[in-house]
Amino acid sequence: MNKKTVGIALGILALLDLAAGVWAAEKYEDKFARTEALARDGRVTVANISGSIDVRVGDPGQVKIEADKISSASSAEKAKSNADLVTIEVTKDGNGLKIETKYPSGHNGGLNVTINYRIWVPDKAAVKVRNTSGAVSVEGLGGSFEADVTSGNTTVAKMAGPVDVRTVSGQIAIEDAANDIDLKTVSGTITAARIKGSVDAETTSGRIELRDIAGAKTVRAKVLSGNITYDGELAAGAKIILEALSGSLDLTLPAAAAFELDAETFSGHVDSEFAITMSGKLSPKEMHGVVGGGGANLRLKTFSGSIRLKKK
């Protein structure tokens, strides 16, 4: 093949790529709005396939729903046709309201249609969301909150009720929670700040950061690959369990903290700024003893990584 032929071929390919980009860029957008009556302490369930879910507190006695439906296809007509196949169903059952994205059979997520929800609920409502692909953001709820996300980050703030979040791939961030929190992800970082309830956090790959924890009866954090950071108070009788397979454990505690300590590492060392009344064998890889006469119970374990206890 001569140089002229190669040049023509490359030019044709470039034009085809450009045309494909133009075809794929055709969009159709549609808006959805609806308001439904619901008791102040009602239940709201949201199920989405592709797109974001944002939930806030709104007017009492009602749920306000706004959604943007966005469809992309090779032509404007095709984009609209695909968008029309995807519907939003709102159903009420007693004290519960369900908001659901519905795809036609055999086209579950394959139409390139995204729906982004904005929902306002009564201040004491319990909310449960399920999202296959997309971010979830929730703020200010007075009732319980549950989330099940396959791929996407979850952000939670200013919650009065208990929080339970499960993701497969995505970060989980929560702050200002007055109740217990339970956070699990397979791949992603977990961060929690200003938590007044108990904490249960687990990730396979990613770090866990727990800061300004106060009043927790139990704190459990577990990671296979990643570091764990704990910065908070130790309530009398509290149980703190931090475990990592490959990662370090860093704790920052009040200078006057009182606790019983069991700390072990296979590959690493244990360091403490606290004066410890030791028990058992002495080893740079293990530390067992009592600080300040005892109180809370700390169990710290990592296979590959160091353990550090610091004073505030």
WONOR-V32631 format. One line per field, one symbol per residue. psi: psi as a letter, one per 30 degrees, with the letter a starting at -180 (. if undefined). burial: b if it has 16 or more other C-alpha atoms within 10 Angstrom, else e. A space follows every 50 residues. Layout:
psi = ???
burial = ???
//
This chain:
psi = kleeeeeeeeeeeeeeeeeeeeeffklkkkkkkkkkkkleglkkkkklek llkkklkbkkglkkkkkkkkkkafleeeeeeeeffkljkjkkjcglkkkk kkllkfhjfgfhkkkjkkkkllfgkkkkkkkejllkkkkgkfalkkkjke jlkkkkkhkellkjkklejllkkklikgakkjkklejlkkkkkikfalkj kkkejllkjjkhkkgkekkkkkkejllkkkjaljkkglkjjkkkejllkk kjlkfgkklkkjkkkejalkkkfkkkjllalkkffkjkakkgfldlkkjk kkejllkkklk.
burial = eeeeeeeeeeeeeeeeeeeeeeeebbbbeeeeeeeebbbbbbbbbbbbbb bbbbbbbbebbbbbbebbbbbbbbbbebbbebbeebebebeeeeebbbbb bbbeeeeebebebbbbbbbbbbbbbbbbbbbbbbbbbbbbbbbbbbbbbb bbbbbbbbbbbbbbbbbbbbbbbbbbbbbbbbbbbbbbbbbbbbbbbbbb bbbbbbbbbbbbbbbbbbbbbbbbbbbbbbbbbbbbbbbbbbbbbbbbbb bbbeeebbbbbbbbbeebbbbeebebeeeeeeeebbbbbbbeebbbbbbb bbbbbbbbbeee
//
